[in-house]
Structures are given as C-alpha cells and as structure tokens.
Amino acid sequence: MRVLALLLSACSSPVEDAATDTATDTTADTAAIPTPAGGAFVVEVAEAWSGDCEFTDDATGQAPEQEWTLAPDGDHMVLYPDFWSVLTCTLSGLAFDCDDGSWATSRIDVSRRIQGSFSGADGVDGELVVALDCKKDGCDQLQSAYGRHLEFPCTSTAPFSGVRR
C-alpha cells in the first residue's frame, strides 16, 4: 500500500494539469488585449454638425484644431480637452465614451458625448454627439436653444481624428 500511495503522490493528477492549463490560457488571452497609451494628441474636429437635428446654426463652436490630453487607466480615462476642462470617461479596450455636459429634466433630455477609440499606436478617432429628446411640454425650450425646426428625438455628430504629439 505504501508503494501505491508514493506512486500516486508522485504523479500529477489530470485535474491539476487542467487547472494549470486553464490559468495559462487565461493569462495569454489577457496579454493579447491592447492597452491604449495616453498623452497629448493634436485633434481635428469637424466645424459643422451632421445628422437629423436641424439646428439654427450647424457650427460645432469647436476650434478646428485642438490639443487633447488623454490619460487611460484601467476601465476609465480622463480627457483634458483644454487646460481648464476635465472629462471622466469609460474605457472598454480601445473604445472610450465621455459625458460632455448631458442633462435631463422630466420633459427634456440633452445628451452631449465624446465617443471614440484609439486607432493604432499613435491615433485616436471618433465623434462628438448631441442627442435631443422632448416629452410633452417643454419642447419650445429646446427649440429656442437649438433650432425652431427641430423634430424630436434627433441626433447629430461631428467627427474628429487625432495623432499623438
């Protein structure tokens, strides 16, 4: 019996080998996920909105060329669109989503977002997004702020692209 016990303890069990192999495969899969690198990016933003929101003025109000600093960290990122502003964003792989001043009341929804992704080692691409919706009364408030001919809901975008500085 002692000989049999020694032989069994000397051999690894198939369960242990399977657990070891699974751990190795998981590590290999995790290592394959690219991690975005932050830094300063020179970003070009479209000067006009496009989409189904009929704004009185379709200008984005953005400087065509800007410098953004992106600081990814795990599942979130901080975006500094200028020296004074800070946006906290979600980060999933290389894709990010930032709230840029969305607000809502019981009758009005205004969504302002910066959505994009890291492209390659030194690039970033995406779009500024404005989505408007109105429920019941209060639509005149949105129409006076954004455009008299708005039909709700509507969404307009302005693309951007940038390269690492």
MARGUMI-12366 format. One record per residue (C-alpha): residue in three letters; x, y, z. Coordinates in pm, whole numbers, plus 50000, padded with zeros to 5 digits. Each point is the difference from the previous one (the first is absolute). Layout:
// residues N
<pt><resn>ala</resn><xx>X</xx><yy>Y</yy><zz>Z</zz></pt>
...
END
This chain:
// residues 165
<pt><resn>met</resn><xx>50000</xx><yy>50000</yy><zz>50000</zz></pt>
<pt><resn>arg</resn><xx>50278</xx><yy>50240</yy><zz>50081</zz></pt>
<pt><resn>val</resn><xx>50150</xx><yy>49947</yy><zz>49657</zz></pt>
<pt><resn>leu</resn><xx>49666</xx><yy>50076</yy><zz>49834</zz></pt>
<pt><resn>ala</resn><xx>49956</xx><yy>50318</yy><zz>50209</zz></pt>
<pt><resn>leu</resn><xx>50350</xx><yy>50119</yy><zz>49909</zz></pt>
<pt><resn>leu</resn><xx>49937</xx><yy>49939</yy><zz>49630</zz></pt>
<pt><resn>leu</resn><xx>49670</xx><yy>50190</yy><zz>50010</zz></pt>
<pt><resn>ser</resn><xx>50148</xx><yy>50300</yy><zz>50179</zz></pt>
<pt><resn>ala</resn><xx>50292</xx><yy>50014</yy><zz>49759</zz></pt>
<pt><resn>cys</resn><xx>49772</xx><yy>50024</yy><zz>49698</zz></pt>
<pt><resn>ser</resn><xx>49803</xx><yy>50317</yy><zz>49933</zz></pt>
<pt><resn>ser</resn><xx>49628</xx><yy>49959</yy><zz>49966</zz></pt>
<pt><resn>pro</resn><xx>49816</xx><yy>50085</yy><zz>49677</zz></pt>
<pt><resn>val</resn><xx>49789</xx><yy>50252</yy><zz>50198</zz></pt>
<pt><resn>glu</resn><xx>50312</xx><yy>50192</yy><zz>50107</zz></pt>
<pt><resn>asp</resn><xx>50134</xx><yy>50000</yy><zz>49643</zz></pt>
<pt><resn>ala</resn><xx>49667</xx><yy>50132</yy><zz>49864</zz></pt>
<pt><resn>ala</resn><xx>49995</xx><yy>50279</yy><zz>50260</zz></pt>
<pt><resn>thr</resn><xx>50358</xx><yy>50095</yy><zz>49913</zz></pt>
<pt><resn>asp</resn><xx>49924</xx><yy>50004</yy><zz>49625</zz></pt>
<pt><resn>thr</resn><xx>49689</xx><yy>50217</yy><zz>50050</zz></pt>
<pt><resn>ala</resn><xx>50194</xx><yy>50254</yy><zz>50206</zz></pt>
<pt><resn>thr</resn><xx>50269</xx><yy>50017</yy><zz>49732</zz></pt>
<pt><resn>asp</resn><xx>49742</xx><yy>50050</yy><zz>49721</zz></pt>
<pt><resn>thr</resn><xx>49824</xx><yy>50280</yy><zz>50194</zz></pt>
<pt><resn>thr</resn><xx>50329</xx><yy>50181</yy><zz>50052</zz></pt>
<pt><resn>ala</resn><xx>50080</xx><yy>49972</yy><zz>49629</zz></pt>
<pt><resn>asp</resn><xx>49657</xx><yy>50141</yy><zz>49906</zz></pt>
<pt><resn>thr</resn><xx>50035</xx><yy>50293</yy><zz>50242</zz></pt>
<pt><resn>ala</resn><xx>50344</xx><yy>50086</yy><zz>49866</zz></pt>
<pt><resn>ala</resn><xx>49857</xx><yy>50019</yy><zz>49644</zz></pt>
<pt><resn>ile</resn><xx>49762</xx><yy>50287</yy><zz>50089</zz></pt>
<pt><resn>pro</resn><xx>50165</xx><yy>50325</yy><zz>49888</zz></pt>
<pt><resn>thr</resn><xx>50039</xx><yy>50275</yy><zz>50256</zz></pt>
<pt><resn>pro</resn><xx>49955</xx><yy>50354</yy><zz>49869</zz></pt>
<pt><resn>ala</resn><xx>50284</xx><yy>50241</yy><zz>50063</zz></pt>
<pt><resn>gly</resn><xx>49912</xx><yy>50349</yy><zz>50117</zz></pt>
<pt><resn>gly</resn><xx>50168</xx><yy>50329</yy><zz>49934</zz></pt>
<pt><resn>ala</resn><xx>49946</xx><yy>50319</yy><zz>49804</zz></pt>
<pt><resn>phe</resn><xx>49815</xx><yy>49973</yy><zz>49668</zz></pt>
<pt><resn>val</resn><xx>49948</xx><yy>50262</yy><zz>49729</zz></pt>
<pt><resn>val</resn><xx>49632</xx><yy>49956</yy><zz>49914</zz></pt>
<pt><resn>glu</resn><xx>49808</xx><yy>50134</yy><zz>49700</zz></pt>
<pt><resn>val</resn><xx>49628</xx><yy>50047</yy><zz>50064</zz></pt>
<pt><resn>ala</resn><xx>49738</xx><yy>50054</yy><zz>49727</zz></pt>
<pt><resn>glu</resn><xx>49872</xx><yy>50355</yy><zz>49990</zz></pt>
<pt><resn>ala</resn><xx>49635</xx><yy>49903</yy><zz>49928</zz></pt>
<pt><resn>trp</resn><xx>49747</xx><yy>49756</yy><zz>50144</zz></pt>
<pt><resn>ser</resn><xx>49845</xx><yy>49738</yy><zz>49775</zz></pt>
<pt><resn>gly</resn><xx>49698</xx><yy>49789</yy><zz>50079</zz></pt>
<pt><resn>asp</resn><xx>49626</xx><yy>50036</yy><zz>50040</zz></pt>
<pt><resn>cys</resn><xx>49999</xx><yy>50293</yy><zz>50246</zz></pt>
<pt><resn>glu</resn><xx>49913</xx><yy>50312</yy><zz>49800</zz></pt>
<pt><resn>phe</resn><xx>50199</xx><yy>50253</yy><zz>50204</zz></pt>
<pt><resn>thr</resn><xx>49957</xx><yy>50373</yy><zz>49938</zz></pt>
<pt><resn>asp</resn><xx>50382</xx><yy>50014</yy><zz>49980</zz></pt>
<pt><resn>asp</resn><xx>50172</xx><yy>49675</yy><zz>49903</zz></pt>
<pt><resn>ala</resn><xx>50346</xx><yy>50123</yy><zz>50114</zz></pt>
<pt><resn>thr</resn><xx>50149</xx><yy>49783</yy><zz>50275</zz></pt>
<pt><resn>gly</resn><xx>50157</xx><yy>50302</yy><zz>50169</zz></pt>
<pt><resn>gln</resn><xx>50322</xx><yy>49798</yy><zz>50027</zz></pt>
<pt><resn>ala</resn><xx>50343</xx><yy>50116</yy><zz>49886</zz></pt>
<pt><resn>pro</resn><xx>50085</xx><yy>49786</yy><zz>49696</zz></pt>
<pt><resn>glu</resn><xx>50338</xx><yy>49904</yy><zz>50150</zz></pt>
<pt><resn>gln</resn><xx>50035</xx><yy>49928</yy><zz>50371</zz></pt>
<pt><resn>glu</resn><xx>50238</xx><yy>49829</yy><zz>50239</zz></pt>
<pt><resn>trp</resn><xx>49846</xx><yy>49737</yy><zz>50225</zz></pt>
<pt><resn>thr</resn><xx>50178</xx><yy>49808</yy><zz>50272</zz></pt>
<pt><resn>leu</resn><xx>49873</xx><yy>49646</yy><zz>50051</zz></pt>
<pt><resn>ala</resn><xx>50083</xx><yy>49806</yy><zz>50318</zz></pt>
<pt><resn>pro</resn><xx>49868</xx><yy>49640</yy><zz>49985</zz></pt>
<pt><resn>asp</resn><xx>50005</xx><yy>49792</yy><zz>50319</zz></pt>
<pt><resn>gly</resn><xx>49833</xx><yy>49659</yy><zz>50011</zz></pt>
<pt><resn>asp</resn><xx>49629</xx><yy>50032</yy><zz>49919</zz></pt>
<pt><resn>his</resn><xx>49991</xx><yy>50381</yy><zz>50006</zz></pt>
<pt><resn>met</resn><xx>50180</xx><yy>50291</yy><zz>49840</zz></pt>
<pt><resn>val</resn><xx>50037</xx><yy>50369</yy><zz>50071</zz></pt>
<pt><resn>leu</resn><xx>49979</xx><yy>50232</yy><zz>49699</zz></pt>
<pt><resn>tyr</resn><xx>50132</xx><yy>50355</yy><zz>50026</zz></pt>
<pt><resn>pro</resn><xx>49854</xx><yy>50176</yy><zz>49692</zz></pt>
<pt><resn>asp</resn><xx>50171</xx><yy>50322</yy><zz>50109</zz></pt>
<pt><resn>phe</resn><xx>50200</xx><yy>50135</yy><zz>50290</zz></pt>
<pt><resn>trp</resn><xx>49695</xx><yy>50069</yy><zz>50223</zz></pt>
<pt><resn>ser</resn><xx>49763</xx><yy>49714</yy><zz>49917</zz></pt>
<pt><resn>val</resn><xx>49998</xx><yy>49641</yy><zz>50126</zz></pt>
<pt><resn>leu</resn><xx>49769</xx><yy>49722</yy><zz>49877</zz></pt>
<pt><resn>thr</resn><xx>49979</xx><yy>49656</yy><zz>50161</zz></pt>
<pt><resn>cys</resn><xx>49939</xx><yy>49724</yy><zz>49747</zz></pt>
<pt><resn>thr</resn><xx>49932</xx><yy>49628</yy><zz>49994</zz></pt>
<pt><resn>leu</resn><xx>50258</xx><yy>49790</yy><zz>49817</zz></pt>
<pt><resn>ser</resn><xx>49934</xx><yy>49656</yy><zz>49856</zz></pt>
<pt><resn>gly</resn><xx>50303</xx><yy>49861</yy><zz>49819</zz></pt>
<pt><resn>leu</resn><xx>50092</xx><yy>50277</yy><zz>49758</zz></pt>
<pt><resn>ala</resn><xx>49652</xx><yy>50165</yy><zz>49993</zz></pt>
<pt><resn>phe</resn><xx>49906</xx><yy>50292</yy><zz>50224</zz></pt>
<pt><resn>asp</resn><xx>49680</xx><yy>50190</yy><zz>50083</zz></pt>
<pt><resn>cys</resn><xx>50000</xx><yy>50338</yy><zz>50179</zz></pt>
<pt><resn>asp</resn><xx>49707</xx><yy>50204</yy><zz>50131</zz></pt>
<pt><resn>asp</resn><xx>50050</xx><yy>50359</yy><zz>49887</zz></pt>
<pt><resn>gly</resn><xx>49719</xx><yy>50174</yy><zz>50188</zz></pt>
<pt><resn>ser</resn><xx>49689</xx><yy>49785</yy><zz>49955</zz></pt>
<pt><resn>trp</resn><xx>49694</xx><yy>50100</yy><zz>50200</zz></pt>
<pt><resn>ala</resn><xx>49637</xx><yy>49902</yy><zz>50036</zz></pt>
<pt><resn>thr</resn><xx>49677</xx><yy>50114</yy><zz>50157</zz></pt>
<pt><resn>ser</resn><xx>49667</xx><yy>49820</yy><zz>50016</zz></pt>
<pt><resn>arg</resn><xx>49921</xx><yy>50136</yy><zz>49651</zz></pt>
<pt><resn>ile</resn><xx>50336</xx><yy>50058</yy><zz>49828</zz></pt>
<pt><resn>asp</resn><xx>50307</xx><yy>49783</yy><zz>49930</zz></pt>
<pt><resn>val</resn><xx>50321</xx><yy>50154</yy><zz>49866</zz></pt>
<pt><resn>ser</resn><xx>50286</xx><yy>49757</yy><zz>49946</zz></pt>
<pt><resn>arg</resn><xx>50343</xx><yy>50142</yy><zz>49917</zz></pt>
<pt><resn>arg</resn><xx>50271</xx><yy>49736</yy><zz>49959</zz></pt>
<pt><resn>ile</resn><xx>50349</xx><yy>49951</yy><zz>49863</zz></pt>
<pt><resn>gln</resn><xx>50027</xx><yy>49645</yy><zz>49867</zz></pt>
<pt><resn>gly</resn><xx>50303</xx><yy>49848</yy><zz>49835</zz></pt>
<pt><resn>ser</resn><xx>50280</xx><yy>49750</yy><zz>50006</zz></pt>
<pt><resn>phe</resn><xx>50374</xx><yy>49980</yy><zz>49984</zz></pt>
<pt><resn>ser</resn><xx>50107</xx><yy>49905</yy><zz>49649</zz></pt>
<pt><resn>gly</resn><xx>50344</xx><yy>49854</yy><zz>49965</zz></pt>
<pt><resn>ala</resn><xx>50285</xx><yy>50099</yy><zz>50227</zz></pt>
<pt><resn>asp</resn><xx>49975</xx><yy>50375</yy><zz>49944</zz></pt>
<pt><resn>gly</resn><xx>49646</xx><yy>50080</yy><zz>49889</zz></pt>
<pt><resn>val</resn><xx>49653</xx><yy>50071</yy><zz>50131</zz></pt>
<pt><resn>asp</resn><xx>49672</xx><yy>50027</yy><zz>49806</zz></pt>
<pt><resn>gly</resn><xx>49637</xx><yy>50059</yy><zz>50089</zz></pt>
<pt><resn>glu</resn><xx>49721</xx><yy>50252</yy><zz>50009</zz></pt>
<pt><resn>leu</resn><xx>49833</xx><yy>50263</yy><zz>50211</zz></pt>
<pt><resn>val</resn><xx>49634</xx><yy>49901</yy><zz>50045</zz></pt>
<pt><resn>val</resn><xx>49698</xx><yy>50213</yy><zz>50089</zz></pt>
<pt><resn>ala</resn><xx>49668</xx><yy>49820</yy><zz>50050</zz></pt>
<pt><resn>leu</resn><xx>49683</xx><yy>50193</yy><zz>50088</zz></pt>
<pt><resn>asp</resn><xx>49663</xx><yy>49870</yy><zz>50112</zz></pt>
<pt><resn>cys</resn><xx>49690</xx><yy>50167</yy><zz>50134</zz></pt>
<pt><resn>lys</resn><xx>49698</xx><yy>49860</yy><zz>50180</zz></pt>
<pt><resn>lys</resn><xx>49666</xx><yy>50179</yy><zz>50014</zz></pt>
<pt><resn>asp</resn><xx>50043</xx><yy>50367</yy><zz>50087</zz></pt>
<pt><resn>gly</resn><xx>50334</xx><yy>50176</yy><zz>50001</zz></pt>
<pt><resn>cys</resn><xx>50099</xx><yy>49939</yy><zz>49640</zz></pt>
<pt><resn>asp</resn><xx>49986</xx><yy>50373</yy><zz>49933</zz></pt>
<pt><resn>gln</resn><xx>50291</xx><yy>50041</yy><zz>50245</zz></pt>
<pt><resn>leu</resn><xx>50219</xx><yy>49763</yy><zz>49795</zz></pt>
<pt><resn>gln</resn><xx>49885</xx><yy>50151</yy><zz>49673</zz></pt>
<pt><resn>ser</resn><xx>50086</xx><yy>50353</yy><zz>50112</zz></pt>
<pt><resn>ala</resn><xx>50345</xx><yy>49883</yy><zz>50115</zz></pt>
<pt><resn>tyr</resn><xx>50090</xx><yy>49778</yy><zz>49704</zz></pt>
<pt><resn>gly</resn><xx>49767</xx><yy>50063</yy><zz>49705</zz></pt>
<pt><resn>arg</resn><xx>49637</xx><yy>50079</yy><zz>49923</zz></pt>
<pt><resn>his</resn><xx>49967</xx><yy>49715</yy><zz>49748</zz></pt>
<pt><resn>leu</resn><xx>50119</xx><yy>49722</yy><zz>50229</zz></pt>
<pt><resn>glu</resn><xx>49805</xx><yy>49676</yy><zz>50000</zz></pt>
<pt><resn>phe</resn><xx>50050</xx><yy>49772</yy><zz>50300</zz></pt>
<pt><resn>pro</resn><xx>50183</xx><yy>49778</yy><zz>50060</zz></pt>
<pt><resn>cys</resn><xx>50300</xx><yy>50098</yy><zz>49790</zz></pt>
<pt><resn>thr</resn><xx>50375</xx><yy>49934</yy><zz>49997</zz></pt>
<pt><resn>ser</resn><xx>50286</xx><yy>50186</yy><zz>49833</zz></pt>
<pt><resn>thr</resn><xx>50371</xx><yy>49923</yy><zz>49994</zz></pt>
<pt><resn>ala</resn><xx>50330</xx><yy>50168</yy><zz>49919</zz></pt>
<pt><resn>pro</resn><xx>50293</xx><yy>49766</yy><zz>49926</zz></pt>
<pt><resn>phe</resn><xx>50351</xx><yy>50049</yy><zz>50138</zz></pt>
<pt><resn>ser</resn><xx>50337</xx><yy>49839</yy><zz>49945</zz></pt>
<pt><resn>gly</resn><xx>50330</xx><yy>50053</yy><zz>50173</zz></pt>
<pt><resn>val</resn><xx>50364</xx><yy>49896</yy><zz>50008</zz></pt>
<pt><resn>arg</resn><xx>50241</xx><yy>49981</yy><zz>50290</zz></pt>
<pt><resn>arg</resn><xx>50205</xx><yy>50314</yy><zz>50040</zz></pt>
END
